[in-house]
Amino acid sequence: MYSDRGSELTAKFFAGTCTEDEKMELARWIKETPDQELAQVLERVWDDFESEKQMPDDVSDRILNNILFSSPEIPLDGDDQAGEPVRYLWPRMAAAAVVILLLGLYWWAGLNQKQPAGQPTQVPTEIGSADLPPGGNKAILTLGDGSSIILDTAQNGNLAHQGNTQIIKSKKGELVYNSSGVAEQATVLNTLSTPKGGEYHIILSDSTKVWLNAASSLRFPIAFKGKERQVEITGEVYFEVAPNAKMPFVVKAGTSEITVLGTHFNVMAYPDEKILKTTLLEGSVRISNAGKSIMLTPGQQARVKAVSDHPISVLDHIDTQKEMAWKNGYFEFRDDNLQNVMRQISRWYDVEIIYEGAPGEETFTGRLPRNGNVSKIFKILSLSGVKCSIQGKSVVVNP
């Protein structure tokens, strides 16, 4: 069907039939192929692929846009009349970016279409002698009296009673707080914390739903009373706040304070990150820091530097899919440098990252499932010249 080897390999890759050696050959071909030829081949083979799969236009367009981030400045064929689709020449991206994007498509084409809608791809797990498994549902609940419950080993059902609040581990493995009767006279605080390699979901007493990423914590009252619902976090946490106009929900993260009535938003406040980010998906929130406040609308992201008196900056049209990738079972990179990639790997696989040599300026773009062994990610990085070796609970990176 295809006359040249590059087209043949690309077609096999989209179909999910490439061998490991062929994927390496394809990676070399991508790296060596001129921009325009690469764009034409990928577009032609993709058109054939989506035609054979008979995907709806909106689905195929969304997948293609996620794989090849087109540049709106350079039309490929001049097809720019009103109402007509415009094809663009994809700019040259780093070899690592292209390879990761293509491998991301391979996982989608070969595995994800068999999964229920909205579910992350399931990647077979084969743990070798020099490999590390992905993280999972792991957390520790610290009660008001200082005692702790390891949730990943606790049995489903009733875990504890504190005053009028019952703490339950559901069949889904989530933590649920059921409060009944008169509110407690004294505020009793609990803390839910995830280790590196852990994540967890909790439903608070007001029905607010909270998801914790790896190496994160949530400090909260067993039942809310007074004029506001206040919690404190570290790490990365996603909230779906139950509406209550009479009792605003307040999240304290570092030096910032986020106030909402009922909304969906994500907060990233890891101590090893230079910027605290609050991304709004639905509703509205007010961000306060160093005596200054600003309101966000959906699709905006507030950023606060670690320096407490630094002003709040706001970015519009944020890619919320990227910000929420962790909750949906993915790593998603968009021009992320190697250190950012490795920080995410360190948290999820519970490893220390050691660099042999200074990280370069190369950036990485693409989506990868979080439920595969770390060796799968390292194999992709190796195609761009980044070598990673596992030594116990450490990963040595040679950029």
NORURSUL-V990747 format. One record per backbone hydrogen bond with DSSP energy under -1.0 kcal/mol. NH is the residue of the N-H (numbers start at 1). CO is the residue of the C=O. If there is no record, write none. Layout:
NH | CO
NH | CO
//
This chain:
8 | 4
9 | 5
10 | 6
11 | 7
12 | 8
13 | 9
14 | 10
15 | 11
17 | 12
23 | 19
24 | 20
25 | 21
26 | 22
27 | 23
28 | 24
29 | 25
30 | 26
31 | 27
32 | 28
33 | 29
38 | 34
39 | 35
40 | 36
41 | 37
42 | 38
43 | 39
44 | 40
45 | 41
46 | 42
47 | 43
48 | 44
49 | 45
50 | 46
51 | 47
52 | 48
53 | 49
55 | 50
60 | 56
61 | 57
62 | 58
63 | 59
64 | 60
65 | 61
66 | 62
67 | 63
68 | 64
70 | 68
74 | 71
76 | 87
80 | 78
84 | 81
89 | 74
98 | 94
99 | 95
100 | 96
101 | 97
102 | 98
103 | 99
104 | 100
105 | 101
106 | 102
107 | 103
108 | 104
109 | 105
110 | 106
111 | 107
112 | 107
113 | 108
114 | 111
115 | 112
119 | 116
136 | 197
138 | 136
138 | 199
140 | 193
141 | 149
142 | 191
143 | 147
146 | 143
149 | 141
151 | 139
157 | 169
159 | 167
160 | 167
162 | 165
165 | 162
166 | 178
167 | 160
168 | 176
169 | 157
170 | 174
173 | 170
175 | 201
176 | 168
177 | 203
178 | 166
180 | 164
190 | 220
191 | 142
192 | 218
193 | 140
194 | 216
197 | 347
198 | 195
199 | 136
200 | 212
202 | 210
203 | 175
204 | 208
207 | 204
209 | 240
210 | 202
211 | 238
212 | 200
213 | 236
215 | 195
217 | 234
218 | 192
219 | 232
220 | 190
222 | 188
229 | 248
231 | 250
232 | 219
233 | 252
234 | 217
235 | 269
237 | 267
238 | 211
239 | 265
240 | 209
241 | 263
247 | 244
249 | 260
250 | 229
251 | 258
252 | 231
253 | 256
256 | 253
257 | 288
258 | 251
259 | 286
260 | 249
264 | 282
265 | 239
266 | 279
267 | 237
268 | 277
269 | 235
273 | 270
276 | 304
277 | 268
278 | 302
279 | 266
280 | 300
281 | 264
282 | 264
286 | 259
287 | 294
288 | 257
289 | 292
292 | 289
294 | 287
296 | 285
299 | 280
300 | 297
301 | 315
302 | 278
303 | 313
304 | 276
306 | 274
310 | 307
313 | 303
315 | 301
318 | 299
320 | 318
323 | 319
324 | 320
325 | 322
328 | 324
329 | 326
330 | 325
331 | 368
333 | 366
336 | 364
341 | 337
342 | 338
343 | 339
344 | 340
345 | 341
346 | 342
347 | 343
348 | 344
349 | 345
351 | 346
352 | 393
354 | 395
356 | 397
364 | 336
366 | 333
368 | 331
370 | 329
374 | 132
376 | 373
378 | 374
379 | 375
380 | 376
381 | 377
382 | 378
383 | 380
384 | 381
385 | 382
386 | 381
387 | 398
389 | 396
391 | 394
394 | 391
395 | 352
396 | 389
397 | 354
398 | 387
//
